[in-house]
Amino acid sequence: MSKIDVSVIVPAYNRANYINKCIDSVLRQKNVTAEIIIVDDGSTDSTPDICNEYAGMHSNIHVLHQINSGMASARNAALDIAAGDYITFLDSDDRLTEDSLIRMITAIKEYDVDAVMGEYDVVSDQGSIIGQGEIPGEFRSVVISEKEFWELNKNKQCNYLFTVVWGKLYKKEIWKDLQFGEGLRFAEDEYIMPSLIERCGKIYLLGEKVYEMTASSGSLTRSSFDNNKLTSPDSKLKTCRYLMQKSLFDCAVEKWGIAVGEVILMTRLVRDNDSKKTIKSLYDETIALGRKLLKYMDFHKKFKYLAYRIGYPFYRMILFAKSR
C-alpha cells in the first residue's frame, strides 16, 4: 500500500460469529484508503483462522496474535504499528456504517479539527435497531472545545457517546506517546479520555450515524458483573479529579455522582475478599472527593452525599455479612 488515510484498529477475542461483518463493513468503505489492524487477543474459537483468511485475501489487513491480555493491550499493539494519517477504533462485534470513514475524514479536514465524533445505533444480534446514541440537537454539526466536551459528557441522555473511543476519528499525532493502561480489561476508554481530550484543541460533532454497536450477549462491556468492572467507578473518579484540576466543578460533580451509583451497585455483586477491599477503598475515595465538591453541589446532591456517607457503611456491612 502507498499512502494510508486511516488505520482501523480492531481488537478481537472469541468473535467468530461477528468478525466477518465487522471486517466487511470496513472493506466496503469507499473513496478512502484504509488499513485494518486486527489484534487477536488469544482467542480460543475460530476467530484467528477467520482473520488470517481475510489477511491472505486483502493486503490492507494486518493480523497480530497475542496471548490474552485485554482490549487495552490489544489496542496498544495496533497503535504501535498504525501507519494511517488518522486513527479510528472498531470493536470486533460492531460495524462501520456506509461511507462513515470518508464522511469523518472530510469533516476533520474541512473544519480543521483534531477529532470528529459521530452518532451510533445499537443493534440486536438479529440486526434491528434497539437504541441510539445521538448528539443533542443544538450541538449537531458544530465545533466544540475541551470544556464544551465535558459539559456534554455530563448529559445523561448522551453520556455514553462521550465516554468511548469508538465512533470517532482522530488525527494520528493525537496518539503520539499516548496509550491505554496496560492490564486494564474494562473502562479502558474512560481512563484514557482525559488525556485524549486534553490533546484535542477542537472537536467536530458530526450529526450523522457512523457506527453500529451490536448488543451481543458475550461482550465484556455489555455482559454481567465480574471483578474487572471495579475499574469502572475508579476511572470515573480519576476523571473527576482531572475535572476538578480544570475547575470544571459542575462536570466533576456529575462524574462523582455516577461513580457513587456504581459503587453502590457493585457492592451488591462482589464476593471475594480482594474485591470487598477494593470497594471499601473506592467508597473512601468518593467520600474524600465528595467533601471537596460539596460547595459545588445543589441541595439534592448534598443530601445524596450525606446519606451516602452515613448509610453506605451499614449497607456494605449487611451485604458482606450475608455473603459469608
PALUM-47396 format. One line per 8 residues: their letters; for each residue x, y, z of N, C-alpha, C. Coordinates in pm, whole numbers. Layout:
a) X:Y:Z:X:Y:Z:X:Y:Z | ...
REM end
This chain:
mskidvsv) 83:-121:0:0:0:0:87:126:0 | 38:232:-66:108:359:-66:58:442:52 | 5:559:26:-45:644:133:-170:582:196 | -173:582:329:-286:525:402:-361:639:471 | -488:652:439:-567:758:501:-596:730:648 | -643:609:677:-687:581:814:-652:439:855 | -610:425:980:-586:294:1039:-707:258:1125 | -771:147:1092:-887:99:1168:-839:-10:1263
ivpaynra) -847:16:1391:-793:-75:1493:-905:-161:1550 | -888:-294:1536:-992:-389:1575:-935:-493:1672 | -957:-479:1803:-920:-585:1897:-1024:-695:1890 | -980:-821:1896:-1076:-931:1879:-1047:-1044:1976 | -1151:-1087:2045:-1139:-1204:2133:-1267:-1286:2122 | -1253:-1407:2068:-1366:-1501:2055:-1488:-1434:1991 | -1467:-1384:1870:-1573:-1314:1800:-1602:-1379:1664 | -1594:-1509:1657:-1612:-1580:1531:-1749:-1553:1468
nyinkcid) -1850:-1529:1549:-1984:-1508:1497:-2007:-1366:1445 | -1913:-1276:1472:-1933:-1136:1438:-1823:-1076:1350 | -1703:-1133:1354:-1586:-1068:1295:-1600:-1049:1144 | -1669:-1139:1075:-1684:-1123:930:-1756:-993:896 | -1870:-969:961:-1947:-848:933:-1869:-724:972 | -1792:-735:1079:-1709:-623:1124:-1608:-585:1016 | -1531:-684:970:-1428:-658:869:-1490:-613:737 | -1598:-678:698:-1663:-642:571:-1711:-497:572
svlrqknv) -1753:-448:688:-1802:-310:695:-1691:-210:665 | -1566:-249:694:-1451:-162:661:-1413:-178:515 | -1414:-301:467:-1378:-324:328:-1475:-256:232 | -1598:-233:274:-1697:-168:188:-1685:-16:185 | -1600:41:269:-1584:186:271:-1529:236:137 | -1586:343:85:-1548:395:-47:-1467:524:-35 | -1388:551:-139:-1314:676:-154:-1218:703:-39 | -1164:596:18:-1070:609:128:-974:490:125
taeiiivd) -849:517:158:-750:410:169:-733:376:317 | -778:256:353:-776:218:495:-696:90:515 | -622:86:623:-562:-39:668:-641:-87:789 | -658:-217:797:-730:-276:910:-629:-355:993 | -611:-314:1117:-518:-383:1207:-601:-461:1309 | -604:-592:1292:-679:-678:1383:-582:-740:1482 | -611:-727:1609:-527:-788:1713:-607:-899:1779 | -571:-1021:1746:-634:-1138:1808:-577:-1154:1949
dgstdstp) -663:-1133:2047:-621:-1132:2187:-633:-1270:2251 | -565:-1367:2190:-563:-1502:2246:-694:-1576:2233 | -766:-1557:2124:-895:-1623:2104:-881:-1774:2106 | -984:-1841:2158:-984:-1987:2163:-1086:-2048:2067 | -1158:-1962:1992:-1250:-2013:1891:-1185:-1997:1753 | -1262:-1987:1649:-1206:-1979:1514:-1176:-1836:1469 | -1183:-1740:1560:-1152:-1601:1525:-1016:-1585:1457 | -907:-1645:1511:-777:-1628:1446:-775:-1680:1302
dicneyag) -839:-1793:1278:-842:-1851:1143:-917:-1760:1046 | -1028:-1704:1092:-1107:-1614:1006:-1025:-1490:972 | -960:-1434:1071:-879:-1313:1048:-763:-1342:954 | -696:-1454:974:-584:-1490:887:-630:-1511:744 | -749:-1567:728:-803:-1588:593:-827:-1455:523 | -884:-1359:596:-904:-1226:539:-771:-1161:501 | -673:-1174:589:-542:-1113:563:-477:-1174:439 | -502:-1301:416:-447:-1367:298:-509:-1317:169
mhsnihvl) -631:-1263:178:-701:-1216:60:-689:-1064:39 | -654:-990:146:-651:-844:136:-519:-791:194 | -444:-723:112:-312:-675:154:-320:-563:257 | -436:-500:270:-450:-391:367:-495:-439:505 | -505:-571:522:-542:-627:652:-419:-689:718 | -391:-645:839:-278:-697:915:-331:-762:1043 | -287:-880:1072:-334:-953:1189:-219:-977:1285 | -236:-935:1408:-140:-962:1515:-203:-1062:1611
hqinsgma) -123:-1154:1661:-171:-1252:1758:-94:-1233:1888 | -166:-1230:1999:-101:-1218:2129:-174:-1305:2230 | -107:-1334:2341:-174:-1406:2449:-281:-1314:2506 | -384:-1372:2566:-496:-1292:2614:-450:-1192:2720 | -458:-1065:2685:-410:-958:2774:-510:-845:2790 | -622:-853:2721:-724:-749:2733:-724:-650:2619 | -835:-577:2608:-853:-485:2497:-752:-371:2499 | -715:-323:2616:-619:-213:2624:-486:-253:2560
sarnaald) -438:-371:2596:-313:-421:2541:-323:-441:2390 | -436:-494:2344:-456:-518:2202:-455:-387:2124 | -524:-288:2174:-526:-158:2106:-387:-95:2103 | -313:-109:2213:-178:-53:2216:-88:-118:2112 | -100:-249:2096:-19:-320:1997:-48:-268:1857 | -175:-238:1830:-212:-186:1698:-163:-42:1681 | -174:39:1784:-126:177:1776:23:183:1744 | 98:85:1792:243:83:1771:280:71:1623
iaagdyit) 192:12:1543:226:-9:1401:134:67:1306 | 39:144:1359:-56:215:1273:17:314:1183 | -17:311:1054:52:394:955:-39:499:891 | -165:504:928:-258:596:866:-242:739:916 | -292:833:838:-294:973:881:-393:993:995 | -493:905:1001:-595:914:1104:-612:777:1169 | -669:780:1291:-693:658:1369:-840:649:1403 | -898:530:1390:-1032:504:1442:-1034:365:1504
fldsddrl) -1126:344:1597:-1136:218:1669:-1270:152:1638 | -1265:20:1622:-1384:-57:1589:-1383:-186:1670 | -1482:-206:1755:-1491:-331:1830:-1532:-444:1736 | -1487:-564:1765:-1497:-674:1668:-1637:-731:1652 | -1732:-688:1736:-1870:-730:1714:-1955:-614:1663 | -1890:-504:1626:-1959:-386:1577:-1926:-362:1429 | -1985:-256:1371:-1965:-228:1229:-1960:-77:1204 | -1891:-39:1098:-1897:98:1048:-2018:111:956
tedslirm) -2081:226:958:-2190:249:865:-2134:286:726 | -2220:287:628:-2177:311:490:-2110:448:477 | -1990:447:417:-1914:569:388:-1881:652:512 | -1881:590:629:-1855:668:751:-1712:723:754 | -1615:648:702:-1477:694:708:-1456:820:624 | -1504:820:501:-1483:937:416:-1561:1056:469 | -1677:1033:529:-1753:1144:587:-1678:1207:703 | -1615:1123:787:-1540:1177:900:-1410:1243:854
itaikeyd) -1343:1184:756:-1220:1244:704:-1250:1380:641 | -1356:1388:564:-1396:1514:502:-1421:1621:607 | -1489:1584:715:-1521:1680:822:-1396:1725:897 | -1305:1633:924:-1186:1669:1001:-1098:1766:922 | -1098:1752:790:-1022:1844:705:-1094:1978:688 | -1223:1970:661:-1300:2092:633:-1303:2186:752 | -1315:2131:872:-1327:2215:991:-1195:2230:1067 | -1088:2170:1014:-954:2182:1071:-954:2152:1221
vdavmgey) -1003:2033:1254:-1013:1990:1394:-921:1871:1418 | -907:1835:1545:-821:1722:1583:-897:1590:1588 | -1028:1598:1601:-1109:1476:1608:-1250:1504:1560 | -1314:1400:1509:-1455:1406:1469:-1528:1297:1546 | -1642:1331:1603:-1722:1236:1678:-1859:1224:1614 | -1900:1102:1582:-2028:1079:1518:-2128:1012:1610 | -2245:982:1556:-2351:915:1630:-2350:765:1600 | -2429:690:1676:-2431:545:1655:-2570:487:1680
dvvsdqgs) -2592:370:1623:-2711:290:1651:-2669:170:1735 | -2758:126:1822:-2741:-1:1893:-2830:-103:1823 | -2772:-212:1777:-2849:-312:1703:-2844:-446:1775 | -2950:-523:1758:-2957:-656:1817:-2879:-754:1731 | -2863:-877:1782:-2798:-981:1702:-2874:-1009:1574 | -3003:-979:1575:-3085:-1002:1456:-3081:-884:1359 | -3016:-774:1399:-2998:-661:1310:-3096:-547:1325 | -3191:-558:1417:-3287:-450:1437:-3229:-344:1530
iigqgeip) -3266:-218:1508:-3217:-107:1590:-3296:-105:1721 | -3222:-112:1833:-3287:-115:1964:-3247:4:2051 | -3162:91:1997:-3119:208:2072:-3035:299:1984 | -3009:420:2033:-2931:516:1957:-2848:604:2049 | -2735:648:1999:-2655:748:2067:-2651:871:1980 | -2723:976:2021:-2737:1094:1937:-2682:1218:2006 | -2621:1302:1929:-2570:1430:1976:-2689:1524:1996 | -2693:1597:2110:-2804:1691:2131:-2818:1788:2014
gefrsvvi) -2943:1821:1978:-2972:1897:1858:-2891:2023:1839 | -2876:2103:1944:-2806:2231:1929:-2656:2215:1909 | -2605:2093:1933:-2462:2069:1916:-2429:1986:1793 | -2528:1948:1718:-2503:1868:1599:-2438:1953:1491 | -2333:1899:1431:-2261:1966:1323:-2199:2098:1367 | -2135:2097:1485:-2065:2216:1534:-1928:2175:1587 | -1840:2274:1600:-1707:2254:1657:-1713:2291:1805 | -1656:2206:1890:-1658:2232:2034:-1516:2230:2090
sekefwel) -1499:2290:2206:-1372:2292:2278:-1368:2179:2380 | -1256:2165:2448:-1246:2064:2553:-1349:2088:2662 | -1366:2214:2703:-1463:2246:2808:-1603:2206:2766 | -1639:2235:2641:-1773:2200:2593:-1791:2049:2583 | -1683:1979:2552:-1689:1832:2551:-1732:1780:2688 | -1669:1830:2793:-1701:1780:2927:-1839:1824:2972 | -1884:1941:2926:-2020:1984:2956:-2120:1885:2895 | -2093:1841:2773:-2181:1744:2709:-2169:1607:2774
nknkqcny) -2051:1575:2822:-2027:1446:2886:-2115:1424:3008 | -2155:1534:3072:-2239:1519:3192:-2387:1504:3158 | -2421:1517:3031:-2559:1499:2986:-2593:1351:2988 | -2680:1311:3078:-2710:1168:3096:-2770:1104:2971 | -2838:1183:2888:-2902:1128:2770:-2802:1087:2663 | -2685:1148:2663:-2586:1114:2560:-2449:1085:2620 | -2445:1058:2751:-2317:1037:2819:-2231:932:2753 | -2292:820:2714:-2213:709:2659:-2142:749:2531
lftvvwgk) -2202:843:2458:-2143:891:2334:-2005:951:2358 | -1985:1006:2477:-1863:1079:2506:-1770:1006:2603 | -1794:877:2625:-1708:802:2718:-1638:685:2650 | -1652:674:2518:-1587:565:2444:-1500:624:2333 | -1400:548:2289:-1312:598:2183:-1361:562:2045 | -1453:465:2033:-1501:425:1902:-1608:523:1852 | -1638:512:1721:-1734:605:1661:-1675:743:1639 | -1543:749:1636:-1473:876:1627:-1349:860:1536
lykkeiwk) -1302:970:1483:-1181:972:1401:-1086:1074:1460 | -958:1035:1473:-858:1121:1535:-740:1142:1441 | -681:1260:1446:-552:1278:1381:-451:1186:1451 | -367:1125:1373:-274:1028:1430:-184:1089:1537 | -141:1217:1516:-47:1277:1611:-105:1293:1750 | -239:1290:1760:-302:1297:1892:-259:1179:1979 | -231:1066:1914:-200:943:1986:-49:922:2009 | 33:1019:1969:177:1002:1989:208:991:2137
dlqfgegl) 274:882:2176:313:855:2316:193:844:2410 | 75:821:2354:-45:802:2437:-96:661:2418 | -111:588:2527:-158:450:2518:-258:420:2630 | -335:315:2607:-430:268:2707:-354:202:2822 | -414:203:2940:-349:144:3057:-332:-6:3043 | -208:-52:3038:-181:-195:3025:-242:-271:3142 | -301:-383:3110:-362:-467:3212:-509:-439:3234 | -557:-324:3185:-699:-293:3200:-783:-382:3110
rfaedeyi) -891:-435:3165:-983:-518:3088:-1124:-460:3087 | -1139:-345:3149:-1269:-278:3149:-1248:-130:3177 | -1330:-45:3117:-1326:100:3137:-1198:164:3086 | -1126:92:2997:-1002:149:2945:-1026:278:2868 | -1144:292:2807:-1176:415:2735:-1187:534:2830 | -1255:515:2941:-1273:626:3035:-1143:666:3103 | -1055:571:3126:-926:605:3186:-845:698:3096 | -850:673:2966:-766:749:2874:-833:879:2828
mpslierc) -963:892:2849:-1037:1005:2793:-983:1142:2835 | -951:1166:2963:-900:1299:2998:-773:1337:2921 | -677:1246:2911:-554:1275:2838:-581:1293:2689 | -673:1212:2636:-704:1218:2493:-771:1350:2458 | -872:1389:2532:-946:1510:2501:-861:1634:2526 | -772:1628:2624:-684:1742:2651:-596:1773:2530 | -563:1670:2452:-480:1687:2334:-558:1739:2213 | -690:1734:2222:-774:1778:2111:-817:1923:2133
gkiyllge) -754:2014:2063:-791:2154:2077:-931:2182:2029 | -969:2120:1917:-1103:2139:1861:-1159:2004:1817 | -1288:1984:1841:-1357:1859:1807:-1482:1895:1728 | -1504:1823:1619:-1626:1845:1540:-1726:1735:1570 | -1850:1774:1601:-1956:1679:1629:-2038:1658:1502 | -2017:1545:1440:-2084:1511:1315:-2221:1453:1346 | -2325:1524:1307:-2460:1479:1338:-2509:1371:1244 | -2430:1266:1228:-2464:1156:1139:-2422:1025:1204
kvyemtas) -2492:917:1170:-2458:784:1223:-2335:730:1150 | -2232:698:1226:-2108:646:1167:-2075:505:1219 | -2156:454:1313:-2116:331:1385:-2242:253:1423 | -2229:121:1421:-2334:33:1470:-2277:-55:1580 | -2328:-37:1701:-2284:-115:1816:-2379:-233:1834 | -2325:-353:1832:-2407:-473:1848:-2421:-508:1996 | -2543:-523:2040:-2569:-562:2179:-2556:-713:2192 | -2436:-764:2170:-2411:-908:2175:-2400:-956:2318
sgsltrss) -2446:-1077:2342:-2452:-1129:2478:-2314:-1154:2537 | -2213:-1178:2454:-2082:-1213:2506:-1987:-1098:2525 | -2030:-975:2493:-1942:-860:2504:-1910:-833:2650 | -1782:-805:2681:-1742:-775:2818:-1815:-651:2868 | -1826:-549:2782:-1889:-424:2823:-2035:-444:2857 | -2102:-536:2785:-2247:-548:2797:-2290:-673:2873 | -2195:-746:2929:-2227:-870:2999:-2241:-846:3150 | -2269:-952:3225:-2293:-940:3368:-2164:-907:3442
fdnnklts) -2177:-881:3573:-2064:-832:3653:-1951:-934:3664 | -1828:-884:3653:-1711:-957:3702:-1618:-855:3764 | -1516:-902:3833:-1433:-813:3913:-1357:-709:3831 | -1337:-736:3700:-1272:-636:3616:-1351:-506:3611 | -1480:-516:3634:-1565:-398:3623:-1549:-301:3740 | -1476:-340:3841:-1448:-248:3952:-1363:-130:3905 | -1298:-143:3791:-1222:-30:3738:-1314:80:3685 | -1442:50:3663:-1533:150:3609:-1553:269:3703
pdsklktc) -1593:248:3829:-1604:366:3918:-1468:432:3942 | -1361:353:3943:-1228:411:3962:-1192:504:3846 | -1227:466:3723:-1197:551:3607:-1276:682:3616 | -1397:676:3666:-1479:797:3679:-1423:889:3788 | -1368:831:3893:-1307:912:3997:-1179:978:3947 | -1105:909:3862:-988:970:3800:-1029:1089:3716 | -1134:1071:3637:-1185:1181:3554:-1235:1295:3642 | -1300:1261:3751:-1349:1361:3846:-1234:1448:3897
rylmqksl) -1124:1385:3935:-1008:1461:3984:-952:1551:3874 | -948:1500:3752:-899:1579:3639:-988:1702:3618 | -1118:1684:3622:-1211:1795:3601:-1200:1899:3712 | -1171:1856:3832:-1150:1950:3942:-1025:2033:3918 | -922:1970:3865:-799:2044:3833:-824:2149:3725 | -919:2119:3635:-954:2211:3527:-1060:2314:3571 | -1099:2308:3698:-1203:2396:3754:-1338:2376:3688 | -1362:2258:3634:-1492:2223:3576:-1572:2147:3683
fdcavekw) -1611:2221:3787:-1665:2157:3907:-1804:2098:3885 | -1887:2162:3803:-2019:2104:3774:-2005:1968:3707 | -1910:1959:3613:-1886:1832:3544:-1831:1728:3641 | -1744:1773:3731:-1684:1683:3830:-1792:1626:3922 | -1887:1710:3961:-1996:1664:4048:-2078:1555:3979 | -2107:1574:3851:-2184:1473:3777:-2108:1341:3769 | -1979:1349:3740:-1899:1228:3729:-1888:1159:3866 | -1875:1239:3970:-1872:1185:4106:-2002:1108:4136
giavgevi) -2116:1165:4098:-2244:1101:4125:-2258:967:4055 | -2207:958:3932:-2212:832:3859:-2124:728:3929 | -2006:771:3975:-1916:679:4046:-1981:627:4174 | -2050:713:4247:-2120:672:4369:-2224:565:4336 | -2301:588:4231:-2402:490:4192:-2341:355:4159 | -2226:356:4091:-2161:230:4056:-2105:159:4179 | -2052:236:4273:-2002:175:4398:-2115:104:4471 | -2230:170:4481:-2346:110:4549:-2391:-16:4476
lmtrlvrd) -2401:-8:4344:-2445:-124:4266:-2349:-241:4280 | -2221:-214:4268:-2123:-323:4266:-2102:-383:4405 | -2135:-308:4508:-2126:-363:4643:-2218:-484:4658 | -2330:-482:4587:-2423:-595:4591:-2369:-717:4517 | -2270:-697:4431:-2228:-803:4340:-2094:-867:4374 | -2010:-797:4450:-1878:-852:4480:-1889:-969:4577 | -1794:-1062:4567:-1796:-1181:4652:-1663:-1207:4724 | -1551:-1193:4651:-1422:-1229:4711:-1368:-1114:4796
ndskktik) -1274:-1148:4886:-1222:-1051:4982:-1145:-937:4917 | -1070:-967:4811:-995:-860:4744:-1089:-756:4684 | -1197:-803:4625:-1295:-710:4567:-1364:-629:4676 | -1389:-691:4790:-1451:-619:4900:-1358:-508:4951 | -1229:-535:4954:-1132:-432:4994:-1128:-319:4892 | -1137:-355:4764:-1137:-254:4659:-1259:-165:4669 | -1376:-224:4695:-1499:-146:4711:-1487:-49:4829 | -1430:-97:4937:-1410:-10:5054:-1320:108:5018
slydetia) -1214:82:4943:-1122:188:4901:-1192:288:4809 | -1276:237:4719:-1350:325:4629:-1448:413:4706 | -1511:355:4807:-1601:434:4892:-1524:547:4959 | -1410:516:5016:-1329:617:5083:-1291:730:4987 | -1259:693:4863:-1222:793:4764:-1341:880:4726 | -1460:821:4711:-1577:901:4678:-1611:999:4790 | -1592:956:4913:-1620:1045:5026:-1521:1161:5028 | -1393:1132:5005:-1291:1237:5005:-1318:1340:4895
lgrkllky) -1350:1292:4776:-1377:1384:4666:-1510:1457:4688 | -1608:1386:4740:-1737:1449:4766:-1725:1563:4865 | -1640:1547:4965:-1619:1653:5063:-1564:1779:4995 | -1473:1760:4900:-1414:1874:4829:-1514:1939:4734 | -1607:1860:4684:-1704:1911:4586:-1833:1960:4649 | -1846:1946:4780:-1973:1974:4847:-2025:2114:4818 | -1938:2213:4815:-1982:2351:4794:-2031:2378:4652 | -2004:2283:4562:-2049:2298:4424:-2177:2217:4396
mdfhkkfk) -2228:2149:4499:-2347:2066:4483:-2472:2144:4516 | -2583:2112:4447:-2712:2167:4485:-2764:2090:4606 | -2880:2129:4657:-2932:2069:4780:-2951:1918:4764 | -3005:1877:4649:-3031:1735:4626:-2903:1653:4634 | -2797:1703:4570:-2671:1627:4569:-2602:1632:4706 | -2618:1743:4777:-2562:1748:4913:-2631:1645:5002 | -2761:1634:4987:-2835:1534:5065:-2789:1393:5027 | -2767:1370:4897:-2719:1240:4850:-2583:1208:4910
ylayrigy) -2496:1308:4914:-2363:1289:4972:-2373:1249:5120 | -2454:1321:5196:-2466:1293:5339:-2529:1156:5365 | -2632:1123:5287:-2697:993:5303:-2601:880:5269 | -2524:901:5164:-2425:801:5122:-2316:786:5227 | -2267:897:5277:-2159:893:5376:-2201:821:5503 | -2324:845:5546:-2372:785:5671:-2426:644:5650 | -2502:626:5542:-2573:500:5524:-2495:388:5458 | -2402:423:5370:-2334:319:5294:-2258:218:5381
pfyrmilf) -2182:262:5485:-2108:163:5567:-2199:55:5625 | -2321:92:5666:-2415:-7:5720:-2466:-98:5608 | -2493:-38:5495:-2537:-113:5377:-2433:-218:5338 | -2308:-177:5335:-2200:-269:5298:-2184:-378:5403 | -2191:-340:5528:-2173:-438:5636:-2280:-547:5629 | -2405:-506:5604:-2516:-603:5596:-2497:-697:5477 | -2462:-640:5362:-2444:-724:5242:-2327:-819:5256 | -2218:-772:5312:-2100:-859:5325:-2124:-967:5430
aksr) -2204:-935:5529:-2236:-1036:5631:-2319:-1150:5569 | -2409:-1114:5476:-2493:-1212:5410:-2411:-1302:5315 | -2301:-1246:5262:-2223:-1321:5160:-2119:-1412:5221 | -2107:-1415:5352:-2007:-1501:5415:-2050:-1647:5409
REM end
